[in-house]
Structure formats: structure tokens, C-alpha cells
Amino acid sequence: MAYFKYIPYLFLLITLLFIIEAVSKYNEGSDPLPYILLAVCGVAMFFVRRNSYKRYQEPKK
């Protein structure tokens, strides 16, 4: 299950896309708040997934 190691970085990539979209919406004069909130959720999911992967690799002794 090596792909669990790379899933958190997928969330960072998606977060980057949401940030780019938020900046473009802001420049258009639209409301970027939904994209900003999704970017914050993406960063949170990065840390949650990374910590769960570490916990999976090092079970309790």
C-alpha cells in the first residue's frame, strides 16, 4: 500500500488548484470565499492523512 504515502501530497496539489482559482475569482471581482475554504480544508486533510499514514506505519507498541 505504497500509495498511502503519496495521497497527502495529492491534497496539497488540489489545494494549490483551489488557491489559483480563488486568486482568479478575486481578480474577476467574484467571491473567492468558497475556494479559500476548500483550500483550507485541503491543507487540513494533508495533515490528517499524513498523521494517519505515520500512525499506520508505526503501530502502538
N, C-alpha and C positions, 0 to 999 in steps of 0.2 A: 504494500500500500504506500508506495513512494509518492503518489500524487497528493497525499495529505500534506506533505512538506511544502508543496507549491501553491496550494489553494489560498492561503492568506495573501500571497502576492497577487493573485487574481483579483482579490478585493481591493488592493491598492490600485491596480490598473483601472478597475471600474470607478474607483473614487476619483482618479485623475480625469477620467472622461466626464464625470459629473461636474468637476471643478471647471473644466474647459467650457462645458455647456452653460454653467452659471455665469461665467465671465461674458460669454457671447450674449446671453439673455440680458445681462446688465447693460452691455453696450447698446443693445437694441432698445432699451428703455422698458423691457418687460420685467416681471417679478422673478428674481433668481432664487427666492427662498426655498422652493421645493428641491431644487438641485443642490443647494447648500446643505439642506437637511439630509438628503440622501448621501452626500459626500461625508458628512459627519457619521452617519450610520455605517458607511463603508470602512471608515477608519476604526470605528468601534469593533466591527466584525473582524478586521485584521487582527486586532489584539486578542479577541476572544478565540479565534481559530488558532492563532499562534500558541496561545497558552494551552489550549486543549490538545494540540499536537505534542507539545512538550510533556504534558501530563500522560499522554498515550505512550510516549517513548520511555518515560521513566516512571513505571508504576510504583505505588507505595510499597515500602519495604517493611 
